[in-house]
């Protein structure tokens, strides 16, 4: 049964990576009832914004600062309107929602966070990869290189994180690809380490590049990719890991568990 859409609440919605069909049913239902849609500019599909309730006020936040966005949301919520604040991807991953939530709490405005499909998972889906291959990688690290707006904490630099036998999902770093490649090498990753670069994944005109650490910089420069790109790094991305050699025990006929307590004999 669908959860009702509450009025006087700010709904912070993840629109997904780009394709409007990848928004969640919950996010879609809120959009169809929204009185005010405050969306993250060109990062959100026009098709999705246009699918909002006819008559809804649609405002791009691309040229707004925090106080202006909060004023719009607070004013609309106090009018008992349905407010949809639409972010790209998942709002809890590099969505800068903490500062918005803090202001909403300060004003006594209730809010709901609606998860969205993260571009890291969309990129993995595009290349048919599993990010957590048994005996290869059981850890996924979501990270970025430090930038002017958001430096990374000490000890969380890419060169430190890449030392772990994990799959790396590197956000917001295509423009600093030389730094990315350099830190991966500092971590000791071999030149043949598989890399996937997905630009505007699931959007019309998306580009997906399979390469290795050795050719990462040259391939990115040749393609002219500087933004809107997800970079996945790790052995799990090797198509050769998709065979029988790294099967999960979960579906092994010799592995019993709660829902399959006895081993079936062939």
JOVENWO-V731426 format. One record per backbone hydrogen bond with DSSP energy under -1.0 kcal/mol. NH is the residue of the N-H (numbers start at 1). CO is the residue of the C=O. E is the energy in kcal/mol with one decimal. If there is no record, write none. Layout:
nh:NH co:CO e:E
nh:NH co:CO e:E
//
This chain:
nh:8 co:81 e:-1.9
nh:10 co:110 e:-2.2
nh:11 co:83 e:-3.0
nh:12 co:112 e:-3.3
nh:13 co:85 e:-2.6
nh:14 co:114 e:-1.9
nh:15 co:87 e:-3.0
nh:16 co:89 e:-1.8
nh:22 co:19 e:-2.3
nh:23 co:20 e:-1.2
nh:28 co:24 e:-2.5
nh:29 co:25 e:-2.6
nh:30 co:26 e:-1.9
nh:31 co:27 e:-2.2
nh:32 co:28 e:-2.1
nh:33 co:30 e:-1.3
nh:34 co:30 e:-1.0
nh:35 co:82 e:-2.5
nh:36 co:82 e:-2.0
nh:37 co:57 e:-3.3
nh:38 co:84 e:-2.9
nh:39 co:59 e:-2.2
nh:40 co:86 e:-1.7
nh:41 co:39 e:-2.2
nh:43 co:40 e:-1.9
nh:44 co:41 e:-1.6
nh:49 co:45 e:-2.0
nh:50 co:46 e:-2.9
nh:52 co:49 e:-1.5
nh:53 co:31 e:-2.0
nh:56 co:53 e:-2.4
nh:57 co:35 e:-3.0
nh:59 co:37 e:-3.2
nh:61 co:39 e:-3.0
nh:64 co:61 e:-1.7
nh:69 co:65 e:-2.1
nh:70 co:66 e:-2.7
nh:71 co:67 e:-2.3
nh:72 co:68 e:-1.9
nh:73 co:69 e:-2.2
nh:74 co:70 e:-3.1
nh:75 co:71 e:-2.4
nh:76 co:72 e:-2.0
nh:77 co:73 e:-2.4
nh:78 co:74 e:-2.4
nh:80 co:77 e:-1.8
nh:81 co:76 e:-2.1
nh:83 co:9 e:-1.6
nh:84 co:36 e:-3.0
nh:85 co:11 e:-3.0
nh:86 co:38 e:-2.2
nh:87 co:13 e:-3.3
nh:89 co:16 e:-3.2
nh:93 co:90 e:-1.8
nh:101 co:97 e:-3.2
nh:102 co:98 e:-2.6
nh:103 co:99 e:-1.5
nh:104 co:100 e:-2.4
nh:105 co:101 e:-2.7
nh:106 co:102 e:-2.0
nh:107 co:103 e:-1.8
nh:108 co:105 e:-1.3
nh:109 co:104 e:-3.0
nh:112 co:10 e:-2.4
nh:114 co:12 e:-3.2
nh:122 co:118 e:-1.7
nh:123 co:119 e:-2.5
nh:124 co:120 e:-1.8
nh:125 co:121 e:-2.1
nh:126 co:122 e:-2.0
nh:127 co:123 e:-1.4
nh:128 co:125 e:-1.1
nh:129 co:124 e:-2.6
nh:136 co:133 e:-2.2
nh:137 co:133 e:-2.5
nh:141 co:167 e:-2.7
nh:143 co:169 e:-2.6
nh:147 co:150 e:-1.1
nh:156 co:153 e:-2.1
nh:160 co:157 e:-1.3
nh:161 co:157 e:-2.2
nh:162 co:158 e:-2.7
nh:163 co:160 e:-1.1
nh:164 co:161 e:-1.7
nh:166 co:164 e:-2.5
nh:167 co:139 e:-2.7
nh:168 co:233 e:-3.0
nh:169 co:141 e:-3.0
nh:170 co:231 e:-3.5
nh:171 co:143 e:-3.2
nh:176 co:173 e:-1.6
nh:177 co:174 e:-1.1
nh:180 co:176 e:-2.3
nh:181 co:177 e:-2.8
nh:182 co:178 e:-2.3
nh:183 co:179 e:-2.5
nh:184 co:180 e:-2.2
nh:185 co:181 e:-2.0
nh:186 co:182 e:-2.2
nh:187 co:183 e:-1.6
nh:188 co:185 e:-1.6
nh:189 co:184 e:-1.9
nh:193 co:190 e:-1.9
nh:195 co:211 e:-2.6
nh:196 co:232 e:-2.6
nh:197 co:209 e:-2.6
nh:198 co:230 e:-2.8
nh:199 co:207 e:-3.2
nh:200 co:228 e:-3.3
nh:203 co:200 e:-2.2
nh:206 co:203 e:-1.6
nh:207 co:199 e:-1.9
nh:209 co:197 e:-3.0
nh:211 co:195 e:-2.9
nh:213 co:193 e:-1.6
nh:214 co:191 e:-2.3
nh:219 co:215 e:-2.6
nh:220 co:216 e:-2.2
nh:221 co:217 e:-2.4
nh:222 co:218 e:-2.6
nh:223 co:219 e:-1.8
nh:225 co:220 e:-1.8
nh:230 co:198 e:-2.6
nh:231 co:170 e:-2.0
nh:232 co:196 e:-3.1
nh:233 co:168 e:-2.3
nh:234 co:194 e:-2.2
nh:237 co:234 e:-1.6
nh:238 co:235 e:-2.0
nh:241 co:238 e:-2.6
nh:242 co:239 e:-1.6
nh:252 co:249 e:-1.4
nh:255 co:252 e:-2.2
nh:257 co:260 e:-1.1
nh:260 co:257 e:-1.2
//
